[in-house]
Amino acid sequence: MSVESPGSCMTMLFVFDAPTEPADNVQAHIDAFVPRLIWAPARTPFTMWGKYAGRGVLLKGKLLGVNEGSARVFSHANDKRSFVAVEQRYDDDMERVKPGLELVESSFELSP
């Protein structure tokens, strides 16, 4: 599922009907983003997305070498299911779209 903002930001959610390894999921997305989307990003790990604990990283730098922004990648798994959340965020749009991105994060439910 993909949720796009009025600007250039978006959230993508990948849901799997099987447990997957969060560290592998996050690394696969980092490998896809660096260096294609974001070159030499600052990396900040995090462990919560909404109400879910897991593995995540914030990649901050210039998206496509032009605009300041970030990509956040997070993954969670339980015994039956897993998900990956990917956010692409441009700094210029954040004031306008931050409430929507936070709503997606806070309201997401991984059904049992």
HUDAZI-V950809 format. One record per backbone hydrogen bond with DSSP energy under -0.5 kcal/mol. NH is the residue of the N-H (numbers start at 0). CO is the residue of the C=O. Records with the same first field share a line. If there is no record, write none. Layout:
NH = CO ; CO
This chain:
2 = 10
3 = 1
4 = 8
9 = 87
10 = 2
11 = 85
12 = 0
13 = 83
14 = 12
15 = 81
21 = 19
24 = 20
25 = 21
26 = 22
27 = 23
28 = 24
29 = 25
30 = 26
31 = 27
32 = 28
33 = 29
34 = 32
36 = 32
37 = 32
38 = 61
41 = 59
43 = 57
45 = 55
48 = 51
51 = 48
53 = 46
54 = 74
55 = 45
56 = 72
57 = 43
58 = 56 ; 70
59 = 41 ; 57
60 = 68
62 = 60 ; 66
63 = 36
64 = 61
65 = 62
66 = 62
68 = 60
69 = 88
70 = 58
71 = 86
72 = 56
73 = 84
74 = 54
75 = 82
77 = 80
81 = 15
82 = 75
83 = 13
84 = 73
85 = 11
86 = 71
87 = 9
88 = 69 ; 86
90 = 67
92 = 89
93 = 89 ; 90
95 = 92
96 = 92
97 = 93
99 = 96
100 = 96
101 = 97
102 = 98
103 = 99
104 = 100
105 = 101
106 = 102
107 = 103
110 = 108
